[in-house]
Amino acid sequence: MQYSGNLSDDGSSMNGNWRIKSSGPFSASLTRTPARKPVGCITPNGQLRTTDNFVYWNFRNGCDKDLLVSVCAQYANGNNNILAVTVPAKQSADINLGHTSMKTAKLTWKEGGGIPCP
């Protein structure tokens, strides 16, 4: 097989002709598509909700399987509090973060469980 053609300056496409033995030439045009970022199933609500002096964070599961979500609350004093909830498939669930003082903690989360603290 023989190919002759040109590669674009940015390396994202090439155009040319190819031939197999006595067949051809056949034209070819190839374009690289950007890699898609994996999309997770869990979407956290951007707003915390306070009810009866407790803070809640809601997570929505857009996939067809139950998933564990872990939350890390980091306090200024260096203490970490790890919390988790299983979010049912195609539903949502709240994590009770505790007393309203949790609003001052730095919160991070991780889909699929595990320790989300940096």
N, C-alpha and C positions, 0 to 999 in steps of 0.2 A: 504494500500500500504506500502511496506517495501523497504528501500534503504540501501545498504551497499556499501561503497566505500572509496576513499581517495581524500582528497583535496591537491593540490600542495602547496608547501611551500610559494609561492608568492600569493596564493589565486586566480590565474587566470584560473585554470582548475580543473576538478574533473573527476574521472573514477570510475566505479563500476557497480553494478547490482541492478535491481529493480524487484519487484514481486507484482502482484495484486492478492490477495486471492490465488487461486491454480494455476494461470497462471504464466508462467515465469520459470526461471529467464530471464530477458532481460538485455543485456549489455547497458550501458550508458556512453557517453563521452561528457562532456560539456566544452567549452572554452569561456572565457569572451573576447570579442573584445574591444579594447580601444575605448573610446568615441571619436567620430569625432567632431572636432571643426566646429561650424557652418561657412559655407562659405557665405560671403556676395556677393552682386551683383556688387558692385562698386569697381573699381580698379583705383587708382590714377596713373597718369604718374609720374615717379620719377624725371623728369626734368621739371623745370619751363621754359617757353618760353617768350622771350622779343621781343615785336614788337612796334615800334614807342614810346619808353620810357614807355610802359606799360607791366606789368608782367601778364602772363596767366598760369593757372594750368588746365590741361586737366584731365577729369574723364571719364572712360569707364563703361558703364552699360551692364553687361552680362546677365541680366534677361529679362523676357517678360513683364515687367511693367515699367512705368516711375517712377523714384525715385528722391527725393529731396536730395541734398548734401549740407551740411553747412560747411563753413570754418571759422576758427578763426585765425586771425592774431594778435599775441601778440607782442607788441613793448617793448623795454627796458624801456621806460618811464611809463609802466604799462597800457597804453591804449590798448583796444581790438577793433578790427574791425570785425564784423560778416557779412559774405557774403553767398549767397546761389544761387544754380542753379538747375533746374530740368533737369535731364539727361534722354533723351528718351530711351525707351526699345531698347536693342541691338544696341545702338549708343553711341556716346560720346558728351561731351559738355565742353566748356572752362568756367572757372570763371576768370573774369578780376579782378585781385588783386589790381590794381591801379598802381601808379607810380613806377618806378624801385627801389625806396627806400624800397618797400615791400620785396625785397630779404633779408633784414636784420631782418625781423620779424620771430618769431617762428610760424610755420603754423601747425594747427591740423585740422582734418576733421571728419565728422560724417555722415554716411549713414542714410537716412530717416529723415533728418532734426533735429531740436533741437539745443541747444546751445552747440557747441563743445569745449568751453573754459573750461580748468580745474579749 
